[in-house]
Amino acid sequence: MESTVQPNLPGQAFTARHSLKGDIVRWSLITIVLLFFFSFLIIPLVSIFFEAFRQGVRVYLSSIVEADALSAIRLTLFVTLIVVPINAVFGILFAWVITKYSFRGKNFLITLIDLPFSVSPVIGGLIFILLFGQHSSLGQWLISHNINIVFNVPGIVLATLFVTFPFISRELIPLMQSQGTVSEEASIMLGASAWQTFIHVTLPNIKWALFYGIILCNARSIGEFGAVSVVSGHIRGMTNTMPLQIENLYNEYQFVAAFAIASIMSLLAILTMVIKVILENFIKKQTL
Amino acid sequence: MLSIEINHVSKAFDSFQILNDINLTIPTGELVALLGPSGSGKTSLLRIVAGLEQPDNGQIVFHGQDLTNAHIKERQVGFVFQHYALFQNMTVFDNIAYGLRVRPRKIRPSRTEIKAKVDKLLRLVRLEPFGKRYPSQLSGGQRQRVALARALAIEPKILLLDEPFGALDAKVRKELRYWLRELHESVKVTSIFVTHDQEEAFEVADRVVIIQNGKIEQIGTPEQVYNHPANPFVYDFIGSANKFEGKIINGTFIDGSFETEAPIDPNIESAGLGFVRPYHFIIEKDRSGKYSIPVQIKHIHAVGPTVHLEVERSDSHHVLNIEVNWEEFSLLNLKKDQTIHIKPKKVQIFAV
């Protein structure tokens, strides 16, 4: 019987209208976000691969195995392999010193650590030109002794180190601050040496944050353009990293070659993000 | 034989004096409680004995050997932290074995020796089935027992415990107290534990050291400290007490309409403090002599083995806390807002 149902309860009507309005807002917001996401992230990413394969797989492959391209890939990986371990070691050391000891000027150091983030990468590169280039006396001395830092691989390594330094220590410092020193004290009280304490107690406590920092540092080392561009000198087959090689090729209207290398960099970036997500899920499971 | 001597130890942090000329000797095998309010310096003293902090002045001597500047390793001290400080990434077994495994190869026990020793310690702390668990899978009380077993594994000459039961709930605390007492009877290692809980100190310790503002106020057995507090602070601190502020004249303590004899040189005239425990009062309906105080009952709290009365003095309007047993309470038929007379059975007077 229909009459037993009371459709016009004021409260119900209100909630129905209210949720309808809520639905419109919700769906329009979601649509805006998705549209933005597609037009600014997905479409460019897809277009990289589209452009790279525009003239077919064979052209794509040949532009990757081309000597200068291979050299750029090799140089980028080489620089990353040097930079990431160095920054990992010094990042841990830095975070350790900041969180486990108290000393004068500590707060100043904590402020300074973000300098590579706040300063433009171009300036990061320029610092090394000014330090080690022909215009400084140190640079002249080095060059006269056949040590070329600027427009050479060491300069690229230094510039990348500078730009990516904060990634690892910034991940570690808040974690190590919240953990305090009590576990380390317990280890020392049980007779362990400082090194044993670090290996058995500190490192296991920070391993996920450390790994996360390494991933971020790695991604930025591969992709760094600004600082490296200033110090590299853009010598093809010698000092061109992948981002620099892409720029060169693009400026010469070799679009397929440029996008082919870009596609490799994109794949590396996607891989990094996948590892990051897997790691985040894993950490979540560990802590729950 | 004295196993720990603390001689003239002082420590300041910036301009704040945490410890002021501390002298304390602890005989071998004794269990001593450092009791004091938070911020009294008791934990700092413990950390100095452990070697985790350095004193500004003074000496720490273990078994006749000056270890003031010795590294932590040479002290062979077992330390139990308030929040356990277990290694989260290791199992219970590995936690306990840690101190043995990190030894240099020459003095490191073999694998089977370590296993035997850890199993023995797991039995001692009654955690045999839990060796393979991780600290996060244990309750607070179990974690603290693991921490204790871990500290004992290195066969310490001295065991230090920093508020060992501070982070546990009341019931577990009580259980662990008895257990620690028993454990100490069987292991007999010289131990110092820090606590702010006087009940805990009195139940567990052979001797109690009362510390306030970086100074030792009294050292004694629980009975000595409880029955003969050395000064007003100790009286006030160990267990609830009603405070009377007055004058001492001609061997009599006077506070308003309340008078009592003061066992102090009658020639001395000074300000005085009197203390009465809540259960040291006789309650009467009518005034009898100058030793009784007229009060009005403000609140009756009748839960538990005794009845707590909150009363207000008719003369000075100070609030006093009184405990009576149920029989007396029902016999007197006490009611809220009623005026009664109370007479202290036992007053402790201090000249100040």
Interface residues (C-beta under 8 A of the other chain):
Chain A: V182 S183 E185 A186 S187 I188 M189 L190 G191 A192 S193 Q196 H200 V201 P204 N205
Chain B: A50 L52 I72 K73 V77 G78 F79 F81 H83 A85 L86 F87 Q88 N89 Y98 G99 V102 R103 R150 A151 A153 I154
